[in-house]
Amino acid sequence: MIKLMVEDLELKGKRILMRVDFNVPQDDNCEITDDTRIRAALPTIKYILKREGRLILMSHLGRPKGKVVDKLKLDPVAKKISELLGREVKKLDRCVGPEVEAIAKGLAEGDVILLENLRFHAEEEANDENFSRQLANLGELYVNDAFGTAHRAHASTVGVTKFLHSCAAGYLMEKELSYLDKLIADPEKPFVGILGGAKISGKIEVIQNLLDVVNKLIIGGAMAYTFFRSQGASVGDSLLEEDLLDVAHGIMESAEAKGVPLILPIDTVIAQELKAGVETDVVMKGHIPEGWQGLDIGPQSVDMIKHELQTARTVFWNGPLGAFEVPPFDNGTNEVAKVLAASDMTTIIGGGDSVAAITKLGLQDDVTHICTGGGASLEFLEGKKLPGVEA
């Protein structure tokens, strides 16, 4: 990576403004249910503190849409990062202003503070110049370790870089970009892509890009039904993107022209509604009756995918293969996750619900790399430049 790295900066005694991605899931009591993203930023945080930097962390949480929302305040995050670091991380009640600036400038070497939720200010997502300048006034150096927001041109990811002389990437950012770059430029073959989730829309460019580098592409999840329908198969009441039938057909033609097998499920677990405890059945592809919907890949499809993965050396997986949040429609996703975790191949999990599935099974340490940003990883694989990285 020809980028300035945190190790290239002289940190001692300097105020380092660091963008992290602490947008973590919480329960109704604002208790953090998955601290993966916080843990992912620890190597960079610890490095800066060890080098006696004065650290100012900034993040967003949720979608408050420019307003203060009590349940989206970062107090639980400050508590969790304090636990993980074994030292107090003071959370401020604001993220800009004279009071915040005074606290930032009064930090001692090795101190760390966390600013309040950036998205309580509409100016953050608007990449407002004045707001960017106010954030930049807090630090002397800038480090971006928030890969999950790298595809957004916001004040904290792009705007601040115009007002700070030295802007570097943290360890997490470097790790994410290195793994994804290798996927496109030099993956160990055979390389198998697995794409699931609800919709083709948003993944069209990813699919086209992957067809140039993978040896096989496996499609699962609800998006498979759009492919089935484009072949004239019956999909009952399954989730469908009618306006993308021609696109799905074109993707299949493109895969055939490039000699890349595009593998669709051969059987489907169906039900009349997405609900735990409902009656289910398993039918072969194209035989979903009206009033029923496909909600998971079937047992034959699971076995087929396991077989297809036997010779793989690299796998990129994005998107669950069924409605995994509601058992028993999580079986296909869980079975594939277990296969990947038990293998010795390079396994890259591309953010979003696939990460949730891996984490739910406690297998996060058994895969090669988990992307902390689903949207950012997909845009990278589409071949797009990420504003936060470019800045």
Secondary structure, 3 states (H helix, E strand, C coil): CCCCEHHHCCCCCCEEEEECCCCCCECCCCCECCCHHHHHHHHHHHHHHHCCCEEEEECCCCCCCCCCCHHHCCHHHHHHHHHHHCCCCEECCCCCCHHHHHHHHCCCCCCEEECCCHHHCHHHHCCCHHHHHHHHCCCCEEEECCHHHCCCCCCCCCHHHHCCCEEEECHHHHHHHHHHHHHHHCCCCCEEEEECCCCCCCCHHHHHHHCCCCCEEEECCCHHHHHHHHCCCEECCCCCCHHHHHHHHHHHHHHHHCCCCEECCCEEEEECCCCCCCCEEEEECCEECCCCEEEEECHHHHHHHHHHHCCCCEEEEECCCCCCCCCCCCHHHHHHHHHHHHCCCEEEECCCHHHHHHHHCCCHHHCCEECCCHHHHHHHHCCCCCHHHHC
